[in-house]
Structure formats: C-alpha cells, structure tokens
Amino acid sequence: MRLFRLLCLSIMLGAGLLLSVPSGGQAKTVSPDFVELSKRLKPTVVNIRTVKNIKPKVGGRPVNPFMGNDLFNEFFGPFFGQQMPQQPRKQQGMGTGFIISSDGYILTNNHVVGGTDEIMVKLSDGRELKAELRGADDKLDIALLKISDNKPLPSVELGDSDALEVGEWVMAIGNPFGLAHTVTAGIVSAKGRVIGSGPYDDYIQTDASINPGNSGGPLFNSAGLVIGINTAIIAGGQGIGFAIPSTMAKAVVEQLKTTGRVVRGYLGVNFDQLNPKLAASLGLPSDKGIIVTHVEPGSPADKAGFRREDVIVEFDGRPVNGDTDLPKVVAATPVGKTVKVVIYRKAKRQVLTAVVGQSKEATAAAKPGSAPESAGIGVSVRELTPDLARQLGLRDEKGVVVSEVKPGTPAEDAGLVRGDLVLEFNGQPVENLEAFAKLASKVKKGEVIRLLLRRPDGSFGYVAVTAD
C-alpha cells in the first residue's frame, strides 16, 4: 500500500529563481524576469470547460468504478462512488491547456477531456470557442484539441525536458479553482519520478503550489519553453506535484495530429529489476540493468535471439539502468526501426540486433472510441499485456480489460466498470482482443450476453448484458 495517495487533478506547478555557483563556490540567486515571461506567455494558455451528459442509472446499486483497486483508488477514488443521479444532468469540469501551434492545436491532459460530450476553450482575450478532440493517449494522459479562429493564435514551443536540472526554477500558468491565468513559481524537486500511474512513468516533481483546475497546464522554464504538462499531486501534500516531461509529449503529438492515436514500439520480453545479489551471482560488473525472465515466442526479441537470463543494459544507445527504463525507450522507438541492444549473457557483453515491432496495446487504446466495442453493449476493451497486468496487480490471468464503459449503455446498467477483466464470453474463454472481437461479432441485437469477470476488487462474478 502506498504511503500517500496520488490524485490526478487540475493542477499547477510553479516557477521561481535560478541558482548559479561562480568559480569561488559561493552560490548566488539570479531571478528570471517573471513579469516579462507572464506577459508573453499568458496569451498561449487557455481555460478548458467540459460538459458530460449523465444519464440516470436503471436499477442496481451505485458503483465505484475503481472499487477495491489500489492503483485506481489512489488516483481517482475520492471522486467516484457517490450516489448515482436519478435524473439526467450535465456534469461540468474544468482544466487548463496551452496552444502549441498558431493554427489552433492545444495540448492538455486526457483526464480533463476524456469521456466528455462538449469541450469549450476560453482564450486569454475572453473569447470562448468550441474545441474538437483530435486524439488522446491515456497512457501518458495527454490529449490534443483543435480550435479554429480567423487569425493566427499565439503559441508556445515544447522544450527539451531532458536538459532540465533539479533545482532549476520554473513557472506555470493555469486555472486553479476556475481563477483564470494564475501564475505561480517553484523549483524542480526531482526528475524521473515513478508514481504508479502506468508503464511510462517518468514525471518531473516540483514543490510549487498545486490546486484543482490546473491539469493540462504548462510548466515553463526560464526561457519560456514548455518543459512539462501538469498532471498529478499528492493528496494533502504540500509542494509535491508532478508534470509529464515535454520530451515524452513531443514523441506522441505528431501521431495524435495525423492519426488520432499512438503506435508504440514493442520488443516482447518480460523482465525483473537486477539487484546486487543477482548481479553477483551472474558475474556482472554492476547491478545496473534488467534481467529477462521470458521471451514471447515470435516476438522481435525472439527473432533477435534474446534468451531468458539475458541482462539488458542498453537499448538503441540509451542506458537501461532499471525496470522502468526499458518500457519507455522501447515505446518511444519507431516501429520497424533496427536497433542495437547491449546485453550480458553468461557474464559476457554482447550486442544483439532487433527490429522493433508494434505494441499490441497501441492498436486498441489511443484515441477514445478506437478500442474494439462489443456488439451494442457500450464497453471498450484492451489487451491484457504484461505491463497492464502489472499495473492491475494481476499475475497469470488471461483476458481483456474493460477500458471504458459508456454512460447510459447496457454495460453500465449491468454494473460493468473500468478495470474489469473479461475471462469468458457466453461460456467461451477470452484470452485476447482477437477472441473477444470474434465472439462479439456473432452477437445479435436483443441477445443476452453472459460475461465472467474478475472485478477490480479481486472477486469473480457473472453479469448478463442485453445487446442493443
């Protein structure tokens, strides 16, 4: 159980001053011109207002979508589980975004706009425009919006977050509690933070003040470049917030713009963290790296000659020091690229050549609505990959995971929730997306579908859903 709870909220990270150490070793304070930065950057930051149409639930008891699942509860639990409305209503939300091109493309968090029915963007000049969701990546929690205007819009540039230094001062502009265009300051407390939100955790931590209403807002460096997207905070914490590094956002923006979805690289190995005792037993020079525990048959890793007990220390020129490094570097590698992978096998250093494949996750997740939807029941699912199983605390289970339950659908009425693992479909085993899609394609309108589920709280049960 984590020692603290993390909430994905609309938040704000701060900016501040820069420390420099002259040759004499005496530190002095150099302050960026926050007045000038604020004036220049405020017009590029937008307020986001969303509307979601909530339909009344027909029968059943109120359901907490992440009940019993520590991972989901830590991030989202406090905001769910309330009594479901008995009458249709509109649920409003707010957040922040920033314009990244003069023709109206805007970046924000996926949790700000995902699953909503209307997105409105308010510019710094007070005008409010309707926005179109062009694509989203739920793994990085990034969404790309598009607005249209009759003139070029002010925009900002995504900087190089890899060059960001711990202790560097940063500035953020956002919409805390609906207070538009609020500026705050703080320092970078740490880089590469893993907070358990997914396989690609690599957050910038800052000590700036953070509040609801700022999710999706920009974190600027002293040069006015966006080096982070404000995303998460620690509940009840003081000065501990997290931002998605801009370099990671850069890697997916063009894909979202052109296709609305993200395709990630795939290697096909399971692995564990190397530790000093393991490293010593293998005769390795250090405990940096990860040890391969399984090679998926037919995968790029299998074709490249990887074996169990290989220790991976470098992938495509980038070091692999721990178990959070490999998923990130593989995912960011273009599909079809030939890469060199440095390994140790039987204590000897070797270089293997692999052709990066396409992640199975990518074809099912990315843009809302692109995941396969079962015949008229209103639920989208995704492949249970090793990374996703690890996030959900699963071990040997096979199946597909419910990634979305659409409001007012038979799936919602039957009590399906995000995080349910579908094990059987009308008595037939469901081991992957292909099997699920094949079974769903045979269902006719009005037919009752029987699903065996492993619920987020670890229990098992059947639900019956009538196809629309």
C-alpha positions in Angstrom: 0.0 0.0 0.0 1.5 3.4 -0.9 2.3 5.7 2.0 0.4 8.5 0.3 -2.4 8.9 -2.1 -1.9 10.5 -5.5 -4.7 12.4 -7.2 -4.9 13.3 -10.9 -6.3 16.8 -10.6 -6.4 20.0 -12.4 -3.1 21.3 -11.0 -0.5 23.9 -11.2 3.3 23.7 -10.9 5.4 26.6 -10.1 8.3 28.6 -11.2 10.9 30.6 -9.4 14.5 31.6 -9.3 17.8 30.2 -10.7 20.8 29.3 -8.6 24.3 29.6 -10.1 27.6 28.9 -8.5 30.5 31.1 -9.6 34.1 29.9 -9.6 34.6 30.9 -6.0 31.9 28.4 -4.9 29.6 31.0 -3.4 26.0 30.4 -4.6 24.1 33.5 -5.7 20.5 34.0 -6.8 19.6 35.1 -10.3 15.9 35.7 -10.9 14.2 35.3 -14.3 12.0 38.2 -15.3 8.7 36.7 -14.3 6.9 39.8 -15.2 8.1 39.7 -18.8 7.5 35.9 -19.0 4.0 36.2 -17.7 3.0 38.9 -20.2 4.5 37.0 -23.1 3.1 33.5 -22.1 -0.4 34.2 -20.7 -2.0 34.5 -24.2 -0.8 31.0 -25.0 -2.6 29.4 -22.0 -6.3 28.5 -22.3 -9.0 27.6 -19.8 -10.9 24.4 -20.7 -14.5 23.8 -19.7 -16.1 20.4 -20.4 -19.7 19.0 -20.2 -20.6 15.4 -19.8 -24.2 14.3 -20.2 -25.0 11.9 -17.3 -28.0 9.6 -17.8 -29.9 8.1 -14.9 -28.8 4.6 -13.9 -31.5 2.0 -14.4 -31.6 -0.3 -11.4 -28.7 -1.7 -9.4 -26.7 0.0 -6.7 -24.2 2.9 -7.0 -20.9 1.6 -8.3 -17.4 2.9 -7.6 -15.6 2.3 -10.9 -12.3 1.6 -9.2 -13.7 -0.1 -6.1 -11.1 -2.3 -4.4 -8.3 -1.4 -6.9 -5.5 0.4 -5.1 -3.9 1.8 -8.2 -7.2 3.4 -9.5 -8.3 4.4 -6.0 -5.0 6.2 -5.3 -5.5 8.4 -8.3 -9.2 8.7 -8.8 -11.0 7.1 -5.8 -12.2 10.2 -3.9 -14.1 11.5 -6.9 -16.2 8.4 -7.5 -18.6 6.2 -5.6 -21.2 9.0 -4.9 -24.9 8.2 -5.3 -25.7 8.0 -9.0 -28.1 10.7 -10.2 -31.8 9.7 -10.6 -32.4 12.3 -13.3 -30.4 13.2 -16.4 -28.0 16.0 -15.7 -24.9 17.8 -17.1 -21.6 17.3 -15.3 -19.2 20.1 -15.8 -15.4 20.0 -15.4 -12.6 22.4 -15.9 -8.9 22.3 -16.6 -6.1 24.1 -18.4 -4.4 23.7 -21.8 -1.9 25.5 -23.9 -1.6 26.4 -27.6 1.3 24.7 -29.4 0.7 26.0 -33.0 -0.7 29.2 -34.5 -3.4 27.2 -36.3 -5.1 26.2 -33.0 -3.7 22.9 -31.7 -3.9 22.6 -28.0 -2.3 20.2 -25.5 -4.0 19.2 -22.2 -4.4 16.1 -20.0 -6.6 13.3 -21.2 -8.3 13.1 -17.8 -9.5 16.7 -18.4 -11.4 16.0 -21.6 -11.7 12.2 -21.9 -15.3 10.9 -22.0 -16.9 14.3 -22.2 -19.5 15.4 -24.7 -18.6 19.0 -25.1 -15.3 20.9 -24.9 -15.1 24.7 -24.8 -11.8 26.6 -24.8 -11.6 30.1 -23.4 -8.8 32.3 -24.7 -6.9 35.0 -22.8 -8.9 37.7 -24.6 -12.2 36.3 -23.2 -13.5 34.6 -26.3 -14.8 31.0 -25.9 -14.5 28.6 -28.8 -15.7 25.0 -29.3 -12.8 22.5 -29.4 -12.6 19.2 -31.2 -10.8 16.3 -29.6 -8.3 15.2 -32.3 -6.7 12.4 -30.4 -5.7 11.2 -26.9 -3.1 8.9 -25.3 -4.4 7.5 -22.0 -1.1 6.0 -21.1 0.7 9.4 -21.0 -2.5 11.2 -20.0 -2.2 13.6 -23.0 -5.0 14.9 -25.3 -4.7 17.0 -28.4 -7.5 19.5 -29.1 -8.1 21.7 -32.2 -9.9 25.1 -32.3 -10.4 27.3 -35.4 -10.0 31.1 -35.5 -9.9 33.6 -38.2 -6.4 34.7 -37.3 -3.1 33.1 -36.2 -3.1 32.3 -32.4 -0.2 32.9 -30.0 1.6 29.6 -29.3 4.4 28.1 -27.3 7.2 25.7 -28.1 7.8 22.3 -26.4 11.3 22.4 -25.0 13.8 19.7 -24.0 12.8 18.4 -20.6 15.8 16.0 -20.7 18.0 19.1 -20.2 16.1 20.2 -17.2 18.1 20.3 -14.0 17.0 19.5 -10.4 16.9 22.8 -8.6 16.0 24.8 -11.7 13.2 27.2 -11.2 10.1 27.0 -13.4 6.9 28.9 -13.9 3.3 27.8 -14.5 0.2 29.5 -15.7 -3.1 27.8 -15.1 -6.7 27.8 -14.0 -6.8 26.9 -10.2 -10.3 26.7 -8.9 -11.5 28.5 -12.0 -9.3 31.5 -11.3 -8.1 32.1 -14.9 -4.5 32.8 -15.8 -2.9 32.4 -12.4 0.9 32.4 -12.3 2.9 30.5 -9.7 6.6 29.7 -9.2 8.7 26.9 -7.7 11.7 24.7 -8.3 12.2 21.3 -9.9 12.4 18.9 -6.9 13.3 15.7 -8.8 13.2 14.1 -12.2 12.2 10.6 -13.3 9.6 10.1 -10.6 7.6 6.8 -10.8 4.2 7.2 -9.1 2.5 4.1 -10.3 0.2 5.6 -12.9 1.5 3.4 -15.8 4.4 1.7 -17.5 5.8 5.0 -18.8 6.0 6.9 -15.5 8.8 9.5 -15.8 7.5 12.6 -14.0 9.0 15.9 -13.2 8.5 16.6 -9.5 8.1 20.2 -8.3 7.4 21.9 -5.0 5.2 24.7 -6.4 1.7 25.2 -5.1 -0.9 23.0 -6.9 -4.6 23.2 -7.0 -7.7 21.7 -8.7 -8.3 23.4 -12.1 -4.8 23.3 -13.5 -4.5 19.8 -15.0 -3.1 20.0 -18.5 -1.4 23.4 -17.8 2.1 24.2 -19.0 5.2 24.2 -16.8 7.7 26.7 -18.3 11.4 27.1 -17.9 13.1 30.5 -17.6 13.4 30.7 -21.4 9.6 30.4 -21.8 9.7 26.9 -23.2 7.2 24.3 -22.0 9.1 21.5 -20.2 6.2 19.8 -18.6 2.4 19.2 -18.5 1.0 19.5 -15.0 -0.8 16.3 -14.2 -0.8 14.9 -10.6 -0.5 15.8 -7.0 -0.2 14.1 -3.6 -3.4 14.4 -1.7 -2.9 16.5 1.4 0.8 17.1 0.5 2.4 20.4 0.5 4.5 21.3 -2.5 4.7 17.9 -4.2 3.3 17.8 -7.7 4.1 16.0 -10.9 4.3 17.0 -14.6 4.7 14.9 -17.8 8.0 15.7 -19.4 7.7 17.7 -22.6 10.1 15.3 -24.4 7.6 12.5 -23.9 4.8 14.6 -25.1 6.8 15.6 -28.3 7.1 11.9 -29.1 3.3 11.4 -29.5 2.0 14.8 -30.6 2.6 14.3 -34.3 0.9 10.8 -34.2 -2.1 12.3 -32.4 -2.3 15.1 -35.0 -2.1 12.8 -38.0 -3.9 9.7 -36.9 -5.6 10.5 -33.6 -3.8 7.5 -32.0 -0.4 6.5 -30.7 1.5 3.5 -32.0 4.3 2.4 -29.7 7.3 0.1 -30.1 7.3 -3.4 -28.9 10.1 -5.8 -28.1 8.5 -8.8 -26.5 10.3 -9.6 -23.2 9.3 -9.9 -19.6 11.9 -8.8 -17.1 12.7 -8.0 -13.5 14.9 -5.5 -11.8 18.5 -6.5 -11.3 19.8 -6.3 -7.7 23.3 -6.6 -6.2 22.9 -10.3 -5.2 21.6 -11.3 -8.7 24.3 -9.3 -10.4 27.0 -11.0 -8.3 25.6 -14.5 -9.0 25.7 -13.7 -12.7 29.3 -12.4 -12.5 28.3 -8.9 -13.7 30.3 -5.8 -13.2 27.4 -3.8 -11.7 23.7 -4.2 -10.8 22.6 -1.7 -13.5 20.2 -3.3 -15.9 17.2 -5.6 -16.1 17.1 -9.4 -16.3 15.0 -11.1 -18.9 12.5 -13.6 -17.4 10.6 -14.6 -20.5 10.8 -14.1 -24.3 7.5 -14.1 -26.1 7.5 -16.6 -29.0 7.6 -14.9 -32.4 8.3 -11.5 -30.9 11.0 -9.1 -32.1 13.1 -10.2 -29.1 12.6 -13.9 -30.0 13.7 -13.2 -33.6 16.7 -11.2 -32.4 17.9 -14.1 -30.3 17.1 -12.9 -26.8 17.2 -15.6 -24.1 16.0 -15.9 -20.5 18.6 -14.6 -18.1 20.0 -12.1 -20.5 20.7 -8.8 -18.8 19.8 -5.8 -20.9 21.9 -2.7 -20.1 21.5 -0.5 -23.2 18.8 -0.1 -25.9 19.4 1.9 -29.0 22.2 3.9 -27.4 20.2 4.7 -24.3 21.1 3.1 -20.9 18.7 0.7 -19.2 19.5 1.0 -15.5 16.3 -0.2 -14.0 12.9 -1.8 -14.7 11.2 1.5 -15.6 13.7 2.4 -18.3 13.1 -0.3 -20.9 9.3 0.2 -21.4 9.8 3.9 -22.0 12.6 3.7 -24.5 11.1 0.8 -26.5 7.7 2.6 -26.6 9.3 5.7 -28.0 11.2 3.9 -30.7 9.6 4.0 -34.2 8.0 0.7 -35.3 10.3 -1.0 -37.9 13.5 0.6 -36.7 16.5 -1.7 -36.4 18.3 -1.1 -33.0 21.3 -2.4 -31.2 20.7 -3.9 -27.7 23.6 -4.4 -25.4 23.3 -7.4 -23.1 25.3 -9.6 -20.8 25.0 -13.3 -21.3 26.9 -15.6 -19.1 28.9 -12.6 -17.9 30.0 -11.7 -21.4 29.0 -8.5 -23.1 27.2 -8.9 -26.4 25.3 -6.8 -28.9 22.0 -8.1 -30.4 20.2 -6.5 -33.3 16.4 -6.2 -33.1 13.7 -4.8 -35.4 11.1 -3.0 -33.2 7.6 -4.3 -33.6 4.2 -2.6 -32.9 2.8 -2.8 -29.5 -0.5 -4.7 -29.2 -1.7 -2.0 -26.8 -1.4 0.7 -29.4 -3.9 -0.8 -31.8 -6.6 -0.9 -29.1 -6.1 2.2 -26.9 -5.1 5.7 -28.0 -8.0 7.7 -29.3 -11.2 7.5 -27.4 -13.7 5.2 -29.2 -11.0 3.4 -31.2 -10.8 0.4 -28.9 -13.0 -2.6 -30.0 -16.5 -2.2 -28.7 -18.6 -5.3 -28.1 -21.8 -5.6 -30.1 -24.0 -2.8 -28.8 -23.4 -3.1 -25.1 -21.3 0.0 -24.7 -18.0 -1.2 -23.3 -14.5 -0.9 -24.9 -11.7 -3.3 -24.0 -7.9 -3.6 -24.4 -5.4 -6.4 -24.5 -4.1 -7.6 -21.1 -0.4 -7.1 -21.7 2.3 -7.8 -19.1 2.7 -4.1 -18.3 -1.0 -3.6 -17.8 -1.3 -6.8 -15.7 1.5 -5.5 -13.5 -0.4 -2.2 -13.1 -3.6 -4.0 -12.1 -1.8 -6.4 -9.8 -2.6 -9.5 -11.9 -0.3 -12.4 -12.4 -1.3 -15.4 -14.6 -4.7 -14.2 -15.7 -5.6 -14.0 -19.4 -8.4 -11.9 -20.8 -9.2 -8.4 -21.9 -9.6 -5.4 -19.7 -12.5 -3.0 -19.8 -11.0 0.4 -20.6 -14.3 2.4 -20.9 -17.9 1.9 -20.0 -20.1 4.4 -21.9 -22.8 6.2 -19.8 -26.4 5.1 -20.3 -25.5 1.8 -22.0 -26.4 -1.8 -21.2 -22.9 -2.3 -19.9 -23.3 0.5 -17.3 -26.8 -0.8 -16.4 -25.3 -4.3 -15.8 -22.6 -2.8 -13.5 -19.5 -3.3 -15.6 -16.7 -0.9 -14.6 -13.4 0.2 -15.9 -10.7 -2.3 -14.8 -13.0 -5.4 -15.0 -11.1 -8.3 -16.6 -13.3 -10.3 -19.0 -12.5 -14.0 -18.7 -15.4 -15.6 -20.6 -17.9 -14.5 -23.2 -21.0 -16.7 -23.2 -19.0 -19.6 -21.7 -16.2 -19.2 -24.2 -12.7 -18.3 -22.9 -11.5 -14.8 -23.9 -7.7 -14.7 -24.0 -7.1 -11.7 -26.2 -8.7 -9.0 -28.2 -9.0 -11.2 -31.3 -11.0 -13.7 -29.4 -13.2 -11.1 -27.8 -13.9 -9.4 -31.2 -14.7 -12.7 -32.8 -17.3 -13.6 -30.2 -18.8 -10.1 -30.1 -19.2 -10.1 -33.9 -21.7 -13.0 -33.6 -24.0 -11.3 -31.1 -27.4 -10.0 -32.4 -29.5 -7.2 -31.1 -31.6 -8.2 -28.1 -29.3 -11.2 -27.3 -28.3 -11.6 -23.6 -24.5 -11.9 -23.2 -23.1 -13.7 -20.2 -19.7 -12.4 -19.1 -17.4 -13.9 -16.4 -15.5 -11.1 -14.8 -12.6 -10.7 -12.4 -13.6 -7.5 -10.7 -11.2 -4.7 -9.6 -11.5 -5.8 -6.0 -10.3 -9.3 -6.9 -13.6 -11.1 -6.7 -15.2 -13.1 -9.6 -18.7 -12.9 -10.9 -21.1 -13.2 -13.8 -23.0 -10.4 -15.4 -25.7 -10.6 -18.0 -25.9 -7.8 -20.6 -28.5 -7.3 -23.3 -27.1 -6.1 -26.6 -28.7 -3.0 -28.1 
